[in-house]
Amino acid sequence: MTDSVTATILKTPIPQGLLMHTQTLKADLLLLTTAILWGIAFVAQRKGMEAIGPMAFNGIRFALGSLSLVPLIAVMDRRTNSPALLPHTDTRWRAAWRSGLPLGMVLFGGATLQQVGIVFTTAGKAGFITGLYVVMVPLFGLIWKQRPSLGTWVGAFLAAVGLYFLSITRDFTMAFGDALVLAGALFWTAHVLLLGWMSPRCDSVKLACCQFAVCSVLSLLCTAVFEPLSWSSVCGAAVPILYGGLVSVGIAYTLQVVAQRDAHPAHASILLSMESPVAALAGWVILGERLSLRALAGWALMLAGMILSQLAEVFRAASRPAKVS
């Protein structure tokens, strides 16, 4: 009797709605994990600066990140109809390098400014200031005559007020490290816009591998010119480098690619923005960074602005009528 009941249950098809709900929940958990890994990476970047220079740190970690994607690419190349690829996608390495070269150069600019800036600021502040790119992206869309929604403008205003409380002193000056990270956020904005234009034209994972490799080479060239490098310094920063390269770049990026196949856009935007508060929490717990009331107010306003800006764009896109072919 028990065997027949079990067989009947196993043969019963899973309702489509339940299956979609399960896939969405799985995607949300993967995206939250990605945000947590990225947030903690700011602590790794801060700790790494105690033993090694910023250029060397980036050079080695992005090399590890690029190499860590090679096994994933090998697996995906064996699948003829990979769900990570769009129709008519050019899967050749040549196409990935053609787009990866300019993307890697922009990535190098953002990563360099962020990594140098984090020497002079806290991990939490760096996380929140870097997160401003999610507000800047729709605003910079004005260049392409894309008019942001009212919610995006309100979100940008809240983020700007939050940045004032977080980084602007009472004599209206900005700390050097915060200014560098803010400049880096402009590069991250350009990177997101370029990536959105280039990624549909080639294999996204190969593109990531190539851009990480370009960023690594440029960083190591700068290391040879500007920074002393020794084996002892690399060993001293081994754990932060391994985390930044294998976990933050390799594993987290892979999780994002997998998750966003099934994730709802609104869920993805909110969950990935959790990177900023995770960076602040990790900086407080692991590094003992102080949380003043002024900084807490700034973080809250910036987080509210980032989430509002993303939701406004998502709901605006959802409200547009579908094109009839």
MIDREN-152590 format. One record per residue: z, y, x of N, C-alpha, C, O, CB in turn; chain. Coordinates in steps of 0.05 Angstrom, whole numbers, m for minus. Glycine has a CB too. Layout:
PT     nup  nnorth   neast    caup  canorth  caeast     cup  cnorth   ceast     oup  onorth   oeast    cbup  cbnorth  cbeast  mol
PT       Z       Y       X       Z        Y       X       Z       Y       X       Z       Y       X       Z        Y       X    A
...
END
This chain:
PT     nup  nnorth   neast    caup  canorth  caeast     cup  cnorth   ceast     oup  onorth   oeast    cbup  cbnorth  cbeast  mol
PT       0     m24      17       0        0       0       0      25      18     m15      44      13      25        0     m19    A
PT      17      25      37      19       48      55      m8      52      70     m16      75      73      41       44      75    A
PT     m20      31      79     m45       33      94     m68      45      76     m83      61      85     m54        6     105    A
PT     m68      36      51     m89       46      33     m85      76      27    m105      91      25     m90       30       7    A
PT     m60      84      24     m55      113      19     m62     129      43     m75     150      41     m25      117      12    A
PT     m55     119      67     m62      133      92     m92     136      95    m102     157     102     m51      119     116    A
PT    m107     114      89    m136      115      91    m148     135      72    m167     150      78    m148       87      86    A
PT    m136     136      47    m146      155      27    m142     184      37    m159     201      33    m132      151       0    A
PT    m118     189      48    m112      216      58    m131     224      80    m141     247      81     m83      218      68    A
PT    m136     205      99    m154      211     121    m182     217     112    m197     232     125    m154      188     141    A
PT    m191     204      90    m218      207      81    m221     232      63    m243     241      58    m227      183      65    A
PT    m199     244      55    m200      268      38    m209     292      54    m196     298      74    m172      273      25    A
PT    m231     305      46    m240      328      61    m220     352      60    m207     356      40    m268      337      51    A
PT    m219     366      83    m201      389      84    m214     413      70    m237     419      75    m195      397     114    A
PT    m200     425      51    m211      448      36    m222     469      56    m209     475      76    m190      461      18    A
PT    m245     481      49    m257      501      67    m239     525      72    m238     535      95    m284      510      56    A
PT    m226     534      51    m208      557      54    m185     551      73    m178     568      90    m197      565      28    A
PT    m174     527      71    m152      520      89    m161     518     118    m147     525     136    m139      494      80    A
PT    m186     507     121    m197      504     148    m201     532     161    m195     536     184    m223      488     147    A
PT    m212     550     146    m217      577     156    m191     591     162    m189     605     182    m233      594     136    A
PT    m170     587     145    m144      599     151    m132     588     177    m121     603     192    m125      593     127    A
PT    m135     562     181    m125      549     205    m139     560     230    m126     565     250    m128      519     204    A
PT    m166     563     228    m181      574     251    m173     602     257    m170     610     280    m210      572     245    A
PT    m169     618     236    m161      646     240    m133     648     252    m128     664     270    m161      661     213    A
PT    m115     631     243     m88      631     254     m88     623     283     m74     635     300     m70      612     238    A
PT    m104     603     290    m107      595     318    m118     617     335    m108     622     357    m125      570     320    A
PT    m138     631     325    m150      653     339    m130     676     343    m129     688     365    m175      664     325    A
PT    m114     682     323     m94      702     325     m73     696     346     m65     713     362     m80      707     298    A
PT     m65     670     347     m45      662     367     m57     664     396     m43     672     414     m36      633     362    A
PT     m82     657     398     m95      660     425     m97     689     433     m93     695     457    m123      646     424    A
PT    m104     706     414    m107      735     421     m79     747     428     m78     763     446    m119      750     397    A
PT     m58     739     413     m32      749     420     m24     739     448     m12     754     463     m11      739     399    A
PT     m30     714     454     m25      704     481     m40     720     502     m29     726     523     m32      674     483    A
PT     m64     726     496     m80      743     515     m67     770     520     m65     778     543    m109      747     504    A
PT     m58     783     498     m45      809     501     m20     807     517     m14     825     533     m39      821     473    A
PT      m5     786     513      20      782     528      14     778     558      27     790     575      36      757     518    A
PT      m6     761     564     m13      757     592     m23     782     605     m16     788     628     m35      735     594    A
PT     m39     798     591     m49      823     602     m26     843     606     m26     858     625     m70      835     584    A
PT      m7     844     587      15      863     589      32     857     613      40     875     628      32      862     564    A
PT      39     831     617      55      823     640      41     829     666      53     832     687      63      794     638    A
PT      14     829     666      m2      834     690       5     861     702       3     864     727     m32      832     684    A
PT      13     881     686      20      907     698      45     904     716      47     918     736      26      927     675    A
PT      63     886     709      86      881     726      77     868     752      87     875     773     107      863     711    A
PT      59     848     750      49      835     774      35     856     792      38     855     816      29      813     766    A
PT      19     874     780       6      894     796      26     913     809      22     921     832     m13      910     778    A
PT      48     919     796      68      936     807      83     922     830      88     934     851      89      945     786    A
PT      90     897     826     104      882     847      86     877     871      96     877     894     114      855     835    A
PT      61     872     866      43      867     888      41     890     908      36     886     932      16      861     878    A
PT      45     914     898      43      938     915      66     940     935      65     957     953      42      963     899    A
PT      86     923     932     109      923     952     101     910     978     115     913     998     133      909     939    A
PT      79     894     978      72      879    1002      43     884    1011      37     878    1034      76      850     997    A
PT      26     894     994      m2      896    1001     m14     921     989      m3     932     970     m18      871     991    A
PT     m36     931    1000     m49      955     990     m64     950     964     m71     927     958     m68      966    1011    A
PT     m70     971     949     m83      968     923    m111     957     925    m119     941     908     m83      994     908    A
PT    m126     965     945    m154      955     948    m154     925     954    m170     910     943    m168      971     970    A
PT    m137     917     972    m136      889     980    m127     872     956    m137     850     951    m117      884    1004    A
PT    m107     882     941     m97      868     918    m119     863     898    m123     841     888     m74      883     905    A
PT    m134     884     892    m157      882     872    m178     864     883    m190     848     869    m168      909     866    A
PT    m185     867     909    m206      851     921    m201     821     919    m218     806     911    m210      858     949    A
PT    m176     813     925    m169      785     924    m167     774     896    m176     753     889    m143      780     940    A
PT    m154     790     878    m149      780     851    m175     778     835    m178     760     819    m129      798     837    A
PT    m193     797     839    m218      795     824    m236     773     836    m253     761     821    m233      822     825    A
PT    m233     767     861    m248      744     873    m237     718     860    m253     701     853    m244      743     903    A
PT    m211     716     858    m200      692     844    m208     691     815    m215     669     805    m169      693     846    A
PT    m208     714     802    m217      714     774    m245     706     770    m252     691     752    m213      742     762    A
PT    m263     715     788    m291      707     787    m294     677     791    m309     663     777    m307      722     807    A
PT    m281     667     812    m283      638     818    m271     621     796    m281     598     791    m269      632     845    A
PT    m250     631     783    m237      615     762    m255     610     738    m251     592     723    m212      628     754    A
PT    m276     627     734    m294      625     712    m317     605     717    m330     596     699    m305      652     705    A
PT    m320     598     743    m342      580     749    m340     553     735    m360     543     725    m343      575     780    A
PT    m316     540     734    m315      514     719    m321     517     690    m335     500     678    m287      502     722    A
PT    m312     539     677    m318      544     649    m349     547     645    m360     537     626    m304      569     639    A
PT    m362     561     663    m391      565     662    m405     538     664    m424     533     650    m401      584     683    A
PT    m395     521     682    m407      495     686    m406     478     661    m425     464     653    m394      480     709    A
PT    m382     480     647    m379      465     622    m397     476     600    m410     461     586    m349      466     613    A
PT    m399     503     598    m415      515     577    m445     510     582    m460     508     563    m409      545     576    A
PT    m453     508     607    m481      504     613    m490     476     604    m514     471     600    m487      507     642    A
PT    m471     458     601    m478      431     592    m481     430     562    m492     410     551    m456      411     601    A
PT    m473     451     548    m475      451     519    m499     468     511    m500     492     517    m449      463     506    A
PT    m518     455     499    m543      469     493    m541     491     473    m556     511     474    m564      449     484    A
PT    m522     488     454    m519      508     433    m490     519     433    m475     515     414    m525      496     405    A
PT    m483     531     455    m456      541     458    m451     563     438    m467     582     435    m451      552     487    A
PT    m428     562     423    m422      583     403    m416     610     415    m414     630     401    m399      574     385    A
PT    m412     611     442    m407      636     455    m432     653     459    m431     676     466    m393      632     482    A
PT    m456     640     454    m481      653     459    m494     661     433    m493     646     414    m499      635     476    A
PT    m507     684     434    m522      693     411    m551     683     413    m559     676     434    m521      724     408    A
PT    m565     682     390    m593      674     392    m609     692     411    m604     716     412    m606      675     364    A
PT    m628     680     425    m645      695     444    m630     707     467    m639     725     480    m660      717     429    A
PT    m606     696     473    m591      705     496    m603     694     522    m610     670     524    m561      697     494    A
PT    m607     712     542    m617      703     568    m594     690     584    m576     705     592    m630      727     583    A
PT    m595     664     588    m572      650     600    m576     649     631    m559     636     644    m570      623     589    A
PT    m596     660     642    m601      658     671    m581     675     686    m572     696     677    m629      666     678    A
PT    m574     666     710    m557      681     728    m569     708     735    m555     728     739    m550      665     753    A
PT    m596     709     737    m609      734     744    m603     756     724    m598     779     731    m640      730     746    A
PT    m603     749     698    m597      768     677    m568     777     679    m561     801     675    m603      757     650    A
PT    m550     758     685    m521      765     688    m517     784     711    m501     803     709    m505      740     691    A
PT    m530     779     733    m526      797     757    m539     824     751    m528     844     761    m539      784     782    A
PT    m561     825     737    m574      851     731    m555     869     715    m554     893     720    m600      846     716    A
PT    m540     858     696    m521      874     681    m494     875     695    m480     895     693    m517      862     653    A
PT    m487     854     710    m461      853     723    m458     873     746    m435     881     752    m456      826     733    A
PT    m480     881     758    m478      900     781    m468     927     772    m448     937     782    m505      903     794    A
PT    m481     940     752    m470      966     743    m443     964     729    m425     981     732    m489      980     724    A
PT    m438     942     714    m412      938     701    m391     935     722    m369     945     719    m413      914     683    A
PT    m397     919     743    m377      915     764    m370     941     779    m347     945     787    m387      896     784    A
PT    m389     959     781    m384      985     794    m365    1002     777    m347    1015     787    m410     1000     800    A
PT    m370    1002     751    m352     1017     733    m324    1004     732    m304    1018     732    m364     1018     704    A
PT    m324     977     731    m299      963     732    m283     969     757    m259     972     757    m304      933     730    A
PT    m297     971     780    m285      979     805    m271    1006     804    m249    1010     813    m305      978     828    A
PT    m285    1025     791    m273     1052     788    m248    1051     772    m227    1063     779    m293     1071     775    A
PT    m248    1037     748    m225     1036     732    m202    1021     745    m179    1030     744    m231     1023     705    A
PT    m208     998     757    m187      981     769    m175     995     793    m151     993     798    m199      955     778    A
PT    m191    1010     809    m181     1024     833    m162    1046     825    m140    1049     835    m204     1035     849    A
PT    m170    1063     806    m153     1085     797    m128    1075     784    m106    1086     789    m168     1103     777    A
PT    m130    1053     769    m106     1042     757     m87    1031     778     m63    1035     777    m114     1020     737    A
PT     m98    1016     797     m81     1003     817     m68    1022     836     m45    1019     843     m97      982     832    A
PT     m83    1043     844     m71     1064     861     m51    1080     845     m30    1086     856     m93     1082     873    A
PT     m57    1086     820     m39     1101     804     m13    1087     798       8    1099     796     m52     1108     778    A
PT     m14    1060     796      10     1045     789      30    1045     812      54    1038     808       3     1016     782    A
PT      21    1053     836      40     1056     858      59    1079     853      82    1078     862      24     1061     885    A
PT      50    1099     838      66     1123     834      77    1126     805      88    1146     798      49     1147     840    A
PT      74    1105     789      85     1106     762      96    1079     754      96    1061     771      63     1115     742    A
PT     106    1077     730     118     1051     721      97    1033     709      76    1043     700     141     1056     702    A
PT     103    1008     707      85      989     694      81     995     665      59     993     654      95      960     698    A
PT     103    1003     651     102     1009     623      84    1033     617      68    1032     599     129     1014     612    A
PT      87    1055     633      71     1078     628      42    1073     634      24    1082     620      81     1101     646    A
PT      37    1057     655       9     1050     662      m4    1034     640     m27    1038     634       8     1034     689    A
PT      11    1016     628       1     1000     606      m7    1017     582     m28    1013     570      21      979     597    A
PT      10    1036     575       4     1052     551     m18    1072     557     m36    1076     539      29     1067     542    A
PT     m18    1084     580     m40     1104     586     m67    1090     588     m87    1100     578     m34     1119     612    A
PT     m67    1066     600     m92     1051     601    m102    1044     574    m126    1044     568     m88     1025     618    A
PT     m83    1037     556     m90     1030     528    m104    1052     512    m114    1047     491     m66     1021     514    A
PT    m104    1077     523    m117     1099     509    m147    1095     506    m160    1108     490    m112     1124     524    A
PT    m158    1076     522    m187     1072     520    m195    1063     492    m218    1068     483    m196     1051     540    A
PT    m177    1050     477    m184     1041     450    m187    1064     431    m200    1062     411    m163     1022     439    A
PT    m175    1087     438    m179     1112     422    m204    1127     433    m219    1138     417    m154     1130     424    A
PT    m208    1126     459    m230     1141     471    m257    1129     464    m277    1144     461    m227     1142     501    A
PT    m259    1103     461    m285     1090     456    m299    1101     431    m322    1109     433    m281     1060     452    A
PT    m286    1102     407    m300     1113     384    m305    1143     387    m325    1153     377    m284     1109     359    A
PT    m287    1158     402    m292     1186     405    m316    1192     423    m332    1210     418    m267     1200     417    A
PT    m319    1176     444    m342     1179     462    m368    1170     449    m389    1176     459    m337     1163     488    A
PT    m365    1156     426    m389     1149     411    m404    1173     400    m426    1170     391    m381     1130     389    A
PT    m391    1196     401    m404     1221     393    m429    1227     410    m448    1239     401    m385     1245     394    A
PT    m428    1217     435    m451     1221     453    m476    1208     440    m498    1218     443    m446     1209     481    A
PT    m472    1185     427    m494     1171     414    m496    1178     384    m507    1163     368    m491     1140     417    A
PT    m484    1201     377    m485     1211     349    m472    1192     330    m480    1190     307    m514     1216     341    A
PT    m451    1178     339    m435     1161     322    m410    1177     314    m393    1181     331    m428     1134     335    A
PT    m408    1184     289    m386     1202     280    m361    1185     274    m362    1168     255    m394     1218     255    A
PT    m339    1189     288    m314     1174     283    m303    1181     256    m308    1203     245    m293     1180     305    A
PT    m287    1163     244    m275     1167     218    m251    1186     221    m242    1192     243    m266     1141     206    A
PT    m241    1195     198    m218     1213     198    m194    1198     211    m178    1210     226    m211     1222     170    A
PT    m191    1172     204    m169     1157     216    m169    1156     246    m149    1156     259    m169     1129     205    A
PT    m194    1155     257    m196     1155     287    m187    1182     298    m173    1182     319    m225     1150     295    A
PT    m194    1204     285    m185     1230     295    m155    1233     293    m142    1243     312    m199     1252     279    A
PT    m143    1223     271    m114     1224     269    m101    1206     290     m81    1214     302    m106     1215     240    A
PT    m112    1183     294    m102     1165     315    m103    1177     342     m85    1175     358    m117     1139     314    A
PT    m126    1191     348    m129     1205     374    m108    1227     377     m97    1231     399    m157     1216     377    A
PT    m102    1241     355     m82     1262     357     m54    1251     362     m40    1261     379     m82     1278     331    A
PT     m47    1229     348     m21     1216     353     m19    1206     382       2    1209     394     m17     1193     333    A
PT     m41    1194     392     m41     1184     419     m38    1207     439     m24    1204     459     m66     1168     425    A
PT     m51    1230     434     m48     1253     452     m20    1264     452     m10    1271     473     m68     1274     444    A
PT      m8    1266     429      20     1275     427      38    1255     442      57    1263     456      29     1278     398    A
PT      33    1229     438      49     1209     452      46    1211     482      66    1208     496      41     1182     443    A
PT      22    1216     491      17     1220     520      33    1243     531      43    1243     553     m13     1223     526    A
PT      35    1265     515      50     1288     523      79    1281     527      91    1287     548      48     1311     502    A
PT      91    1267     508     119     1259     511     123    1239     534     144    1239     547     129     1247     485    A
PT     103    1223     539     106     1202     559     102    1212     587     116    1203     605      86     1180     553    A
PT      83    1230     591      75     1237     618      77    1266     626      79    1272     649      47     1228     622    A
PT      76    1284     606      76     1313     613     105    1322     615     121    1319     597      61     1329     591    A
PT     111    1335     638     138     1345     643     142    1371     628     124    1382     615     143     1349     673    A
PT     167    1380     629     174     1405     614     160    1429     625     158    1449     611     204     1409     614    A
PT     151    1428     650     136     1451     661     106    1446     659      90    1458     674     144     1456     691    A
PT      98    1428     641      70     1423     634      54    1413     657      31    1422     661      58     1448     622    A
PT      65    1395     673      50     1382     695      51    1352     690      69    1342     677      62     1389     723    A
PT      31    1338     700      29     1309     697      34    1296     724      23    1305     745       2     1301     686    A
PT      50    1275     724      55     1261     749      29    1250     761      10    1243     746      75     1238     744    A
PT      28    1249     787       3     1241     801      m6    1213     793     m30    1209     787       8     1242     831    A
PT      13    1194     791       5     1167     784      m5    1166     755     m25    1151     750      29     1149     786    A
PT       7    1180     737      m2     1181     709     m30    1192     707     m47    1183     691      17     1197     691    A
PT     m36    1213     723     m62     1226     723     m84    1206     733    m105    1206     721     m62     1251     740    A
PT     m77    1191     753     m96     1171     763    m102    1150     742    m125    1142     738     m86     1159     789    A
PT     m81    1140     729     m85     1119     709    m100    1130     685    m117    1116     674     m57     1108     699    A
PT     m96    1155     678    m111     1168     656    m140    1170     664    m158    1165     647     m99     1196     649    A
PT    m146    1178     689    m174     1179     698    m186    1151     697    m209    1147     690    m176     1190     727    A
PT    m170    1131     704    m179     1103     702    m186    1095     674    m205    1080     669    m159     1084     713    A
PT    m171    1106     654    m177     1099     626    m205    1109     618    m217    1097     600    m156     1112     608    A
PT    m214    1131     630    m242     1140     625    m262    1119     634    m282    1115     621    m247     1167     639    A
PT    m257    1107     658    m274     1086     667    m273    1061     649    m294    1049     644    m267     1078     696    A
PT    m249    1054     639    m247     1032     621    m262    1037     595    m274    1019     584    m217     1026     614    A
PT    m262    1062     586    m278     1070     563    m307    1066     567    m321    1054     551    m272     1099     555    A
PT    m317    1076     590    m345     1072     597    m352    1042     600    m374    1034     593    m352     1087     623    A
PT    m333    1027     611    m338      998     614    m341     984     587    m359     968     584    m315      986     630    A
PT    m324     991     568    m326      979     541    m352     986     528    m365     968     516    m302      988     524    A
PT    m360    1011     530    m385     1019     518    m409    1005     531    m428     996     517    m388     1050     519    A
PT    m410    1004     557    m431      990     571    m431     960     565    m453     948     561    m429      995     601    A
PT    m408     949     564    m405      920     559    m416     914     531    m429     893     527    m377      911     562    A
PT    m409     931     512    m419      926     484    m449     927     482    m461     914     465    m407      946     466    A
PT    m462     942     500    m491      945     500    m504     922     516    m526     912     508    m500      971     511    A
PT    m492     913     538    m504      894     556    m498     865     549    m514     847     553    m496      899     584    A
PT    m473     859     539    m465      832     535    m482     815     516    m485     791     521    m437      831     526    A
PT    m493     827     494    m510      810     477    m536     801     490    m549     783     480    m517      826     452    A
PT    m543     813     513    m569      806     526    m567     784     546    m587     774     556    m579      831     539    A
PT    m542     775     552    m539      753     572    m514     737     566    m498     745     548    m539      764     601    A
PT    m510     716     580    m487      699     577    m462     715     584    m459     725     606    m489      674     595    A
PT    m444     718     564    m420      736     568    m402     726     590    m390     743     605    m405      738     542    A
PT    m398     700     593    m380      690     614    m392     693     641    m378     700     660    m373      660     608    A
PT    m418     688     644    m432      692     669    m431     722     677    m428     729     700    m461      682     668    A
PT    m434     739     656    m433      768     661    m405     776     671    m403     792     690    m439      783     635    A
PT    m384     764     660    m357      770     669    m353     761     698    m342     775     714    m336      757     651    A
PT    m363     737     704    m361      726     731    m375     744     751    m364     749     773    m373      698     732    A
PT    m398     755     744    m413      772     762    m400     799     766    m398     809     789    m442      776     752    A
PT    m390     811     744    m378      837     747    m351     835     763    m345     854     778    m373      850     720    A
PT    m336     814     759    m312      810     775    m319     807     804    m305     817     822    m297      785     765    A
PT    m341     793     811    m349      789     838    m357     816     851    m350     821     874    m372      769     840    A
PT    m372     832     836    m380      858     846    m356     876     852    m354     889     873    m399      873     826    A
PT    m337     876     833    m312      892     837    m297     882     861    m286     898     876    m295      890     812    A
PT    m296     856     865    m282      844     888    m294     853     914    m280     861     933    m281      814     886    A
PT    m321     851     916    m335      859     941    m330     888     947    m324     895     970    m365      853     938    A
PT    m333     906     927    m329      934     932    m300     940     941    m295     957     958    m335      950     907    A
PT    m281     926     929    m253      930     936    m247     921     964    m232     934     979    m234      916     916    A
PT    m259     898     972    m254      888     999    m268     905    1020    m257     907    1042    m264      859    1001    A
PT    m291     917    1013    m303      935    1032    m286     960    1036    m284     969    1059    m331      944    1021    A
PT    m274     970    1015    m256      993    1018    m231     985    1033    m220    1001    1048    m248     1004     990    A
PT    m222     960    1030    m199      950    1045    m205     951    1075    m188     960    1091    m191      922    1036    A
PT    m228     942    1082    m236      942    1111    m236     970    1123    m231     973    1147    m263      929    1114    A
PT    m242     990    1106    m244     1017    1116    m217    1032    1115    m210    1047    1134    m265     1033    1101    A
PT    m203    1029    1093    m179     1046    1088    m152    1033    1091    m132    1047    1095    m182     1057    1061    A
PT    m151    1006    1090    m125      993    1089    m121     972    1111    m140     958    1117    m120      980    1062    A
PT     m98     971    1123     m93      948    1141     m87     923    1125     m74     925    1104     m69      955    1160    A
PT     m96     901    1134     m92      876    1119     m84     854    1139     m97     850    1159    m118      868    1104    A
PT     m63     840    1132     m54      818    1148     m47     794    1130     m44     796    1106     m29      826    1165    A
PT     m47     770    1143     m41      746    1128     m13     747    1116      m8     737    1094     m44      722    1146    A
PT       6     759    1131      34      761    1121      35     778    1096      51     772    1078      52      772    1143    A
PT      19     800    1095      20      817    1071       8     802    1047      17     805    1024       4      843    1076    A
PT     m13     786    1051     m25      770    1030      m5     750    1020      m2     746     996     m50      756    1039    A
PT      10     737    1038      30      717    1030      53     730    1015      64     719     996      41      702    1055    A
PT      60     755    1023      81      769    1010      75     776     981      92     779     964      88      794    1025    A
PT      49     780     976      40      787     949      27     764     935      12     768     915      21      811     949    A
PT      31     739     944      17      716     935      21     711     905       1     707     890      26      691     950    A
PT      45     713     895      51      707     867      38     728     849      24     721     830      81      706     862    A
PT      41     755     854      27      774     838      m3     772     839     m16     776     819      35      802     846    A
PT     m14     765     862     m43      762     865     m53     738     848     m73     740     834     m51      759     894    A
PT     m38     716     850     m46      692     835     m44     697     805     m62     689     790     m28      669     842    A
PT     m23     712     797     m21      718     768     m44     737     760     m57     732     740       7      731     762    A
PT     m48     758     776     m69      777     769     m97     765     768    m113     773     752     m68      800     788    A
PT    m102     746     787    m129      735     789    m133     712     770    m152     712     754    m134      726     816    A
PT    m116     691     771    m120      667     756    m111     670     727    m125     661     708    m106      644     768    A
PT     m88     682     722     m77      684     695     m89     707     680    m100     704     658     m46      686     696    A
PT     m86     732     691     m94      756     676    m125     757     674    m135     764     652     m84      781     691    A
PT    m139     751     695    m168      753     694    m181     727     684    m195     727     664    m180      759     722    A
PT    m175     704     697    m188      679     690    m180     668     663    m196     664     645    m182      659     711    A
PT    m154     662     660    m144      648     636    m146     667     612    m156     660     591    m115      638     640    A
PT    m135     692     615    m134      710     592    m162     717     582    m167     719     558    m119      736     599    A
PT    m181     721     600    m208      728     591    m220     704     576    m233     708     556    m226      735     615    A
PT    m216     680     586    m226      656     573    m214     653     545    m229     647     526    m220      631     589    A
PT    m188     658     542    m176      657     516    m188     677     497    m192     672     473    m145      661     519    A
PT    m193     701     507    m205      722     490    m233     714     480    m239     717     457    m207      748     506    A
PT    m249     702     498    m276      694     491    m275     672     469    m289     673     449    m292      683     515    A
PT    m256     653     473    m253      631     453    m243     642     427    m253     634     406    m235      609     464    A
PT    m223     659     428    m210      668     404    m228     686     386    m227     683     362    m185      683     411    A
PT    m243     703     399    m259      722     383    m283     710     369    m297     724     355    m268      745     401    A
PT    m287     684     373    m307      670     357    m298     668     328    m315     671     310    m313      642     368    A
PT    m272     664     323    m262      660     296    m243     682     287    m234     681     264    m247      633     295    A
PT    m237     701     304    m217      722     297    m229     742     278    m252     750     279    m207      735     322    A
PT    m212     752     260    m219      774     243    m218     800     260    m199     803     275    m200      777     218    A
PT    m238     818     258    m238      842     275    m213     858     273    m203     868     294    m261      859     267    A
PT    m201     861     249    m177      877     246    m154     863     261    m138     877     274    m170      881     217    A
PT    m152     837     259    m131      822     273    m134     826     303    m115     831     317    m132      792     265    A
PT    m159     823     313    m164      825     341    m156     852     352    m144     854     373    m194      819     347    A
PT    m163     873     338    m158      900     347    m128     905     349    m118     918     369    m170      921     329    A
PT    m113     896     329     m84      901     330     m70     883     351     m54     893     366     m72      895     302    A
PT     m77     858     352     m64      839     370     m69     847     399     m51     845     416     m73      811     365    A
PT     m94     854     406    m100      861     434     m87     887     442     m81     891     466    m130      863     438    A
PT     m82     905     423     m68      930     429     m38     925     436     m25     943     446     m70      950     406    A
PT     m28     901     430      m1      894     437       3     892     467      26     890     477       7      868     424    A
PT     m19     893     482     m17      893     512       1     916     521      16     913     540     m45      896     524    A
PT      m1     939     509      14      963     517      44     960     514      59     963     533       4      987     502    A
PT      54     953     489      83      949     487      93     926     503     116     926     512      90      945     458    A
PT      77     905     507      86      882     524      89     892     553     108     884     566      65      859     523    A
PT      72     909     562      74      920     589     100     936     592     114     934     612      50      938     596    A
PT     107     952     571     132      967     572     156     949     572     175     953     586     133      987     548    A
PT     155     929     554     178      910     552     181     894     578     203     891     588     174      891     529    A
PT     159     885     590     160      870     614     171     887     637     186     878     654     133      858     621    A
PT     162     912     638     172      930     659     202     935     657     216     937     677     158      957     657    A
PT     212     936     632     241      940     627     256     915     635     277     917     648     246      947     598    A
PT     247     891     626     261      866     630     260     857     659     280     850     671     251      845     612    A
PT     236     857     671     232      846     698     237     866     720     249     859     740     203      836     700    A
PT     228     891     716     231      911     737     254     930     733     261     946     751     205      926     740    A
PT     266     929     710     289      947     704     280     976     701     296     994     707     309      945     726    A
PT     256     981     691     247     1008     687     262    1021     664     265    1008     643     216     1008     682    A
PT     270    1045     668     286     1059     647     270    1068     624     247    1076     627     301     1083     660    A
PT     281    1067     600     268     1075     575     283    1099     564     302    1095     549     266     1051     555    A
PT     274    1123     569     287     1147     558     278    1150     529     258    1139     521     280     1172     575    A
PT     293    1166     514     286     1171     486     259    1185     484     243    1180     466     307     1188     473    A
PT     253    1203     503     228     1217     504     205    1197     508     184    1199     495     227     1239     526    A
PT     209    1179     527     188     1159     533     184    1140     509     162    1133     502     196     1142     558    A
PT     206    1132     496     204     1115     473     189    1128     450     172    1115     437     232     1107     462    A
PT     193    1154     446     179     1169     426     149    1170     433     132    1166     416     190     1197     423    A
PT     143    1174     458     115     1175     467     102    1148     464      79    1147     454     114     1183     496    A
PT     115    1126     471     104     1100     468      98    1093     438      78    1082     431     123     1078     480    A
PT     118    1101     421     114     1095     392      90    1110     381      74    1099     366     140     1103     377    A
PT      87    1136     388      65     1152     378      38    1141     389      19    1140     374      69     1181     386    A
PT      38    1134     414      13     1124     426       5    1097     413     m19    1093     407      16     1121     456    A
PT      24    1080     409      18     1054     397       8    1058     368     m11    1045     360      43     1036     397    A
PT      21    1076     353      12     1082     326     m16    1093     326     m32    1086     309      32     1101     312    A
PT     m22    1111     344     m48     1123     346     m69    1103     353     m91    1103     342     m48     1145     366    A
PT     m63    1084     372     m83     1064     380     m89    1045     357    m112    1039     352     m72     1048     404    A
PT     m68    1036     343     m72     1017     321     m87    1031     298    m106    1019     286     m46     1006     311    A
PT     m80    1056     291     m93     1070     270    m122    1075     276    m140    1072     259     m79     1097     264    A
PT    m128    1082     301    m156     1087     309    m173    1062     306    m195    1063     296    m157     1097     338    A
PT    m162    1039     315    m177     1014     313    m181    1006     284    m203     998     277    m163      992     329    A
PT    m160    1007     268    m162      999     240    m182    1016     225    m196    1006     208    m135      999     227    A
PT    m182    1042     231    m200     1060     217    m229    1053     222    m245    1053     204    m195     1089     226    A
PT    m235    1046     247    m263     1038     253    m270    1011     241    m292    1007     232    m267     1037     283    A
PT    m251     992     241    m256      966     229    m261     968     200    m281     957     189    m232      947     235    A
PT    m244     982     185    m247      985     156    m272    1002     149    m284     997     128    m222      998     144    A
PT    m279    1020     167    m303     1036     162    m328    1018     164    m346    1020     148    m305     1059     182    A
PT    m328    1000     184    m350      982     187    m352     962     163    m373     955     154    m348      966     213    A
PT    m328     953     154    m327      934     132    m337     947     106    m346     932      88    m299      923     129    A
PT    m334     973     103    m341      986      78    m370     992      76    m380    1000      55    m325     1011      75    A
PT    m385     989      98    m414      995      98    m428     973      82    m422     950      86    m425      998     127    A
PT    m447     981      66    m463      960      51    m480     943      70    m491     953      89    m481      974      30    A
PT    m481     918      64    m497      900      80    m526     905      77    m536     912      55    m491      870      74    A
PT    m541     902      99    m570      907      98    m584     883      85    m577     860      90    m581      912     127    A
PT    m603     890      67    m618      869      54    m644     865      69    m660     883      71    m623      876      24    A
PT    m648     841      79    m672      836      95    m696     829      77    m718     824      87    m668      813     115    A
END
